Structures are given as structure tokens and as C-alpha cells.
Amino acid sequence: MTLTIAPMEGVVDIYMRDILTRIGGFDLCVSEFVRASQTVYPASTFYKYCPELLSGGRTAAGVPVHVQLMGGNPTLLAENAEFVASLGALGIDLNFGCPAKTVNRRDAGATLLQWPDRLHDIVAAVRKAVPETIPVSAKIRLGFADKTLSLENAQAIESAGASKLTVHARTKLEGYRAPAHWEYLAPIRESLTIPVVANGEIWTKEDFETCKQISGCEHFMVGRGVIARPSLGLEIAGVEAQKFSWKKILLLLLEYRTLIEEMEGTSLRQAGRLKQWIKLIGRTYEESNEFFARIRRIQSPDDINDELLRLSEDLRVRDAIGESDIAPLHASAL
Ligand SMILES: Cc1cc2nc3c(=O)[nH]c(=O)nc-3n(C[C@H](O)[C@H](O)[C@H](O)COP(=O)(O)O)c2cc1C
């Protein structure tokens, strides 16, 4: 069984990957997508999306980070893949699931699910361009407007040489609306020999178990679920019996803020990311909804920091947990 942290543009960046993989329970991360539209990017672009390339392609906790590419041009994708492989990427993932209109209009993401032969040609070109030791995987949805091509798309990707296929169990038209259609994963898994990774709507250990039973999959990817419930990996692994306390969550938010501050100074972009995390945590922690209501209109990162610190001090987060436990984030200390 493997558990992967989903690529999430604007959410799962180096700081989030660092925090979540130090908490534990995950085997792999995938970077935010890098859209190959016109050129072979310089190294600085790949370092921006996947700074872990500068430290062996792994998070500080040692979990590998594969680099995700997105686009519709096989040659351009192959050239970018070859280059990022030379920078030390431990794996290349190809995004065929992005539903954004601006992306789809530009011949990238989920729109390609309408043409199995194009999926095949992209995967084959990328596979050929990178050394055999570097896995090339793909991530798809069940289809674009409907699910009729789901098997054909999956088989096209396998026959092109992909080593693994992640399936977000919804069509592009279904967007992010629940439910995810896990029942469509079983026939895909049965028709392929490469591993099929189940993705979509796993928010709790119970969801994981139901998805496993319905799909028959052995490999899973979690996105919003782990952002909303950072203990999810440990719960699935049976290390934690229940979700973290709200105080522990505040500690993680403080850690995230500190990491950002140390690495790049606060910026409005990062305040947005912090807010987004606080909002998603509200799916699991009622307290976070109250907190989000308080900060949603605040624009200044410093003011958000102040609110976070005030709340933590009110709750005596550091006293309760112990100052010395802040850095390592070991679940067992909490
Ligand atoms: C904010 C956001 C950003 C995302 N960015 C990416 C991305 O860069 N690449 C990708 O393949 N999928 C991306 N996804 C899709 C997720 O990887 C995942 O397939 C989807 O959220 C379903 O899984 P979940 O229900 O566990 O969240 C994104 C999803 C969200 C909500």
C-alpha cells in the first residue's frame, strides 16, 4: 500500500510538503504542475515549483517529490522532462486532469482526455526522453464530459510506457462535486498491469477503507483531505487513532507561517495560502471556521500573523504542548 500527497496548485508547496511529510504516513509527493506551453524552462523555474530538487528531490523527512508537467505538445513536454530529469527529478508525472477553463482552452489538462491517442503520444515521448530509471506516471480523470473513454485512456497510457496511473474518480464536468465515483476504478485497475492509484474524496480513514473496498486499489492519493486533516496519513497507517487536537493544528499553522517567513519573508501571496489552509481545515475543525470568519477580510500577512499568535496565546498552545516540541512536529509528542 502507498499513500501519495496530491499535487495542489497554490496549496501544496514546499512548506506544506515539508510539514505533512514530517508528520508522516506518506510515501510520495507530486509537485504543483509546471505548464510546458512554449519553451524549455530554465532550471530556476523548476526550482521554484520543486525546491526539493536542490536537496536530492526529497522533502526534509526523506519523502520523494515527483515533478508534474502539463501540456499538449509531446515534443515540448519531452524536452522539459529530459531537462528536469537532468536536474535530479526522481520521477515525472503528467497532468491530464486539470479542469481549469484557461488551461483547457490552451490544449492542456483534462481536455486531452477526449483523445486517447494524444495521451499515448505524450506519455510515449516523455518516456523516451528520460532515463529508464526515472518513473513516468500520469494522472487522469474518468473523462472529459462523460466516462466512456476511461478504459481506453488508461490503456493508451499504459501502452505508452507509463509506470503508474492515478485516477481522480470524476470527469472534468463533475469538477470537485461529491461523490467521487470509486466504482469506475475497479474495471480500470483490472484492465491494466501497472499500479492504479485511487484519488478523490478521501477525507477520513473510513473514506479510505470504503474507497479501498469499492475500487480494489492498493495505492491511494489524498488531496484536500490531508490539508483539512493533517493526521490522515497517520490514521490510515494506524499510528493515530483519531484526528489531532485543535491546539496541535494551531501549532502546525504557526509552523507553516514561520517556515514561509524564514524562507522568503511574508508576502500577500503566502497570506493567501495560509488563509486557504485555514479555510480547508474548517472541513474537519469547527474552530477553524470561526477563526476563518475572523481573518477572511484581512489582507495584510502581518495582521493575519497577529491574529494567529493571539489565538494561540489565548489557548496557551505552546504551554500545552511544550515549546521544545514545536520544531520536530512528532506526532508522538502530542
Ligand atoms: C486547489 C487545488 C489545486 C490542484 N492542483 C492540481 C495540480 O497542480 N495538479 C494535479 O494533477 N491536480 C491538481 N488538483 C487535483 C488534486 O490533485 C486531486 O486530484 C483532487 O483534489 C481530488 O482529490 P481530493 O478529493 O483528495 O482532493 C488540485 C486540486 C485543488 C482543489
The ligand as a MOL file (V3000), in Angstrom:
LIG
                    3D

  0  0  0     0  0            999 V3000
M  V30 BEGIN CTAB
M  V30 COUNTS 31 33 0 0 0
M  V30 BEGIN ATOM
M  V30 1 C -6.6770 23.8610 -5.1710 0
M  V30 2 C -6.3940 22.6300 -5.9800 0
M  V30 3 C -5.2630 22.5870 -6.7780 0
M  V30 4 C -4.9750 21.4430 -7.5410 0
M  V30 5 N -3.8370 21.4070 -8.3140 0
M  V30 6 C -3.5270 20.2760 -9.0180 0
M  V30 7 C -2.3040 20.1670 -9.7440 0
M  V30 8 O -1.4600 21.0790 -9.7680 0
M  V30 9 N -2.0800 19.0040 -10.4300 0
M  V30 10 C -2.9790 17.9620 -10.4270 0
M  V30 11 O -2.7310 16.9240 -11.0570 0
M  V30 12 N -4.1230 18.0350 -9.7020 0
M  V30 13 C -4.4060 19.1530 -9.0010 0
M  V30 14 N -5.5510 19.1950 -8.2440 0
M  V30 15 C -6.3900 17.9810 -8.1360 0
M  V30 16 C -5.9420 17.1270 -6.9260 0
M  V30 17 O -4.6350 16.6360 -7.1160 0
M  V30 18 C -6.9000 15.9440 -6.6870 0
M  V30 19 O -6.9120 15.1580 -7.8530 0
M  V30 20 C -8.3190 16.3910 -6.3780 0
M  V30 21 O -8.3290 17.4410 -5.4310 0
M  V30 22 C -9.1690 15.2320 -5.8660 0
M  V30 23 O -8.5820 14.6790 -4.7100 0
M  V30 24 P -9.1310 15.0420 -3.2270 0
M  V30 25 O -10.6270 14.7930 -3.2320 0
M  V30 26 O -8.3540 14.1210 -2.3310 0
M  V30 27 O -8.8390 16.4930 -3.0050 0
M  V30 28 C -5.8530 20.3320 -7.4980 0
M  V30 29 C -6.9810 20.3880 -6.6760 0
M  V30 30 C -7.2530 21.5100 -5.9210 0
M  V30 31 C -8.5000 21.5190 -5.0390 0
M  V30 END ATOM
M  V30 BEGIN BOND
M  V30 1 1 1 2
M  V30 2 1 2 3
M  V30 3 2 2 30
M  V30 4 2 3 4
M  V30 5 1 4 5
M  V30 6 1 4 28
M  V30 7 2 5 6
M  V30 8 1 6 7
M  V30 9 1 6 13
M  V30 10 2 7 8
M  V30 11 1 7 9
M  V30 12 1 9 10
M  V30 13 2 10 11
M  V30 14 1 10 12
M  V30 15 2 12 13
M  V30 16 1 13 14
M  V30 17 1 14 15
M  V30 18 1 14 28
M  V30 19 1 15 16
M  V30 20 1 16 17
M  V30 21 1 16 18
M  V30 22 1 18 19
M  V30 23 1 18 20
M  V30 24 1 20 21
M  V30 25 1 20 22
M  V30 26 1 22 23
M  V30 27 1 23 24
M  V30 28 2 24 25
M  V30 29 1 24 26
M  V30 30 1 24 27
M  V30 31 2 28 29
M  V30 32 1 29 30
M  V30 33 1 30 31
M  V30 END BOND
M  V30 END CTAB
M  END
